[in-house]
Amino acid sequence: MRPALMALSILALAGCAELRAPPPSARIPAVLGAGNADPLRDAVGQAALAYADGGRSLSNNPAAMARAAAQVELMTVEFQRDLRWAPLPSGVLFELRGARLEGRAALGIRAGADPDAVVRALAAAHLALRRDDRAAAAAALRAELFEPGGAESLALLTRPGPLPQGRIATSLARDEVERLARSRVWGLTGALDPHSGWVDPEPGRGLGIGPR
């Protein structure tokens, strides 16, 4: 085999292995996505519901706001680093980045804060608020990630203000993710591998990669 062809074959096999890999659930706090073979897909649907009214229902509900903001942060970073989502239209990521900027401005999340650390902090705050432990929730909102941090940042979760970009981005992400699921874009891989997150109920029809 020619070296160029061999290199292409190796890259193709690596790509297939990535698509067959289980969803990166180790990076996704369980509270942000559950009840689905792919927790990120579940988080997308939940976020779209949370932001459906542009954030009005999240006002005076800091636990729900923390979770919804964490899901936007999660989607934005996972759609970039998980190759299974590469076929998503570029507009999805563009809108999600706008929603992340909007949410960070509303909640005082520092512009350069590591998204994985922000996801973990917001998830911890969500769980603490569900236990009615406001002290633990405030402690989760550390000053190196949130400005000013602590109890004052917890107050921002209670009154985030309008979040219209959150509605636009999460509804688009939900629609495109579900479109991928319906089109069975991963073909035979999605049909046969239960860990891929996209199980084709008609595997005999999943031999080709259809339009996205």
Secondary structure in CASP SS format (residue, H / E / C, confidence):
PFRMAT SS
TARGET T0000
AUTHOR 0000-0000-0000
METHOD secondary structure of the structure
MODEL  1
M C 1.00
R C 1.00
P H 1.00
A H 1.00
L H 1.00
M H 1.00
A H 1.00
L H 1.00
S H 1.00
I H 1.00
L H 1.00
A H 1.00
L H 1.00
A H 1.00
G H 1.00
C H 1.00
A H 1.00
E H 1.00
L H 1.00
R H 1.00
A C 1.00
P C 1.00
P C 1.00
P C 1.00
S H 1.00
A H 1.00
R H 1.00
I C 1.00
P C 1.00
A H 1.00
V H 1.00
L H 1.00
G C 1.00
A C 1.00
G C 1.00
N C 1.00
A C 1.00
D C 1.00
P H 1.00
L H 1.00
R H 1.00
D H 1.00
A H 1.00
V H 1.00
G H 1.00
Q H 1.00
A H 1.00
A H 1.00
L H 1.00
A H 1.00
Y C 1.00
A C 1.00
D C 1.00
G C 1.00
G C 1.00
R H 1.00
S H 1.00
L H 1.00
S C 1.00
N C 1.00
N C 1.00
P H 1.00
A H 1.00
A H 1.00
M H 1.00
A H 1.00
R H 1.00
A H 1.00
A H 1.00
A H 1.00
Q H 1.00
V H 1.00
E H 1.00
L H 1.00
M H 1.00
T H 1.00
V H 1.00
E H 1.00
F H 1.00
Q H 1.00
R H 1.00
D C 1.00
L H 1.00
R H 1.00
W H 1.00
A C 1.00
P C 1.00
L C 1.00
P C 1.00
S H 1.00
G H 1.00
V H 1.00
L H 1.00
F H 1.00
E H 1.00
L H 1.00
R H 1.00
G H 1.00
A H 1.00
R H 1.00
L H 1.00
E H 1.00
G H 1.00
R H 1.00
A H 1.00
A H 1.00
L H 1.00
G C 1.00
I E 1.00
R C 1.00
A C 1.00
G C 1.00
A C 1.00
D C 1.00
P H 1.00
D H 1.00
A H 1.00
V H 1.00
V H 1.00
R H 1.00
A H 1.00
L H 1.00
A H 1.00
A H 1.00
A H 1.00
H H 1.00
L H 1.00
A H 1.00
L H 1.00
R H 1.00
R C 1.00
D C 1.00
D C 1.00
R H 1.00
A H 1.00
A H 1.00
A H 1.00
A H 1.00
A H 1.00
A H 1.00
L C 1.00
R C 1.00
A C 1.00
E C 1.00
L C 1.00
F E 1.00
E C 1.00
P C 1.00
G C 1.00
G H 1.00
A H 1.00
E H 1.00
S H 1.00
L H 1.00
A H 1.00
L H 1.00
L H 1.00
T H 1.00
R C 1.00
P C 1.00
G C 1.00
P C 1.00
L C 1.00
P H 1.00
Q H 1.00
G H 1.00
R H 1.00
I H 1.00
A H 1.00
T H 1.00
S H 1.00
L H 1.00
A H 1.00
R H 1.00
D H 1.00
E H 1.00
V H 1.00
E H 1.00
R H 1.00
L H 1.00
A H 1.00
R H 1.00
S H 1.00
R C 1.00
V C 1.00
W C 1.00
G H 1.00
L H 1.00
T H 1.00
G H 1.00
A H 1.00
L H 1.00
D C 1.00
P H 1.00
H H 1.00
S H 1.00
G C 1.00
W C 1.00
V C 1.00
D C 1.00
P C 1.00
E C 1.00
P H 1.00
G H 1.00
R H 1.00
G C 1.00
L C 1.00
G C 1.00
I C 1.00
G C 1.00
P C 1.00
R C 1.00
END
